[in-house]
Amino acid sequence: MYTIKNKISAVLVLFSILIFGCKNLEEMNINPNGVDPANASPNFLMATVITSTGGNVLGMGYGDIAGVMQHTQKDGWSGGHNRYDWSDQSWAGYYGILRNAEEMLKKSKAANLDFQAGVAMVFKAYNF
């Protein structure tokens, strides 16, 4: 049977663990998959730009653009192509690709990597 003394001691232990167990949380909270832009290699940025662009093109092929160009309907009962309900389009993916391509271009020019700079310019133009 718990007494008030046991409950108070349990609360104090829990409280002390919560307070003193969270030291240096800012140092621990680092994304292991994230890369600092200052340390990013143009070669790795190129892979990101190419795969992101491919994903967006694939999404257009299965999305609203494919339905409009092929004169098909997505859903005959509600919304979709028949009512021009295309409100879910977002440019955020393209902006991210353009930012990565710009960073890749800057780093490629700084390191005299002509091939990577050319790829960056082509993908910037394509995504724009």
N, C-alpha and C positions, 0 to 999 in steps of 0.2 A: 504494500500500500504506500502510495506516494504521499509524502508530507510536503508542506509548503517549503521547507528547507531544501528538500531534494529538487523541487521544481525551480526554485530560485537558483540553485547551483547549476542546474542544467541550462537555464537561460543564460547565466553568466558565461558558461563554457561556450555555448553557441555564439554569444555576442562577441567574445574574445576571439574566437576563430574567424568570424566575419570581419572584424576590425583589423586584427594583426596578420591575418592570412593574405591580405590583398596588397602587400607592399610591392612597389615597382610594377604596378599593373600596366603602365604605359610602355615599359620595356618588354613585357611579355606579350602585349597585344600587337604583334607584327605579323603581317600577312606573309607566310613563307612562299607563296606563289607570286606575290607582287614584286615588280622590278622597279627600282628607282630610275626615272627617265635619264638621269645623268649617267647611269651605268649600262643602259640598254645598248645592245649591239645592233647595227643596221641589219645584219643578217637575220636576227631573231625578229626584228620589227617587220622585215619583208615577209616572213612566214605568217605573221599575224595579219598583215594587210591582205595577203593573197587569200588566206582561208576565210577571213571576214567578208571579203568581197564575194567569194564563191558562195558563202552562206546566204548573203543578201540576194544574189542572182537566183539561187535555188528557191528562195522564198517567193520571189516574184513569179517564178515559173509555176508554182503551185497555188499562188494567191490570186488576188484580184486582177492583176495585169494579164495573166493567162486567160482568165475568163472573159475579159473585155476584148482581147485580141482574137480569140477563137469563137466569139459569140456564143459562149456556153453560159449556163446558169449554175450558180453555186448551190442555191437552194430554192426550189420552186414554191415553198410555202411561207417563208418569212425572210425578209431582208435580202442580203446578198447582192448579186449583180442586177437583178431585175429592177430593183428600186434605187440603184446607184448608192447603196449604203456602204461607202468606203471610208468611214470615219476612223477606222483602226490603223490607218497608215501613219507611220512615224519616220521621221528623218534622223532620229537619234543614232541609229546604226551607221548611217553614212557619215555623220559628223565625227563619230569616233574613228572611223576608217581614215577620214581626211586628216584628223589630228595625228594619227600614227604615221601616215604617209608623209606628212610635213616634218615630223620629228626624224623619220628615216632619211628624208632628203637633206636635212641640216647636218645630221651625223655623217652621212655619206660624203657630202661636200667637204666637211672638215677633215675626213680621213682619206680624201682623194680616191674614193671607191666609185668609179664611173658607172659600173654596171648597176650597182644598187641605187645610185642617183637616178639613172634612167628608168629603172623599174618604179621608183617612187613617183617620178613625174608622170609616167603612163597611168599608174593607178590613181593618182590625184585627178588626172583629167577624166578617166573613166568614171570614177565615183562622183565627180562633180556633175 
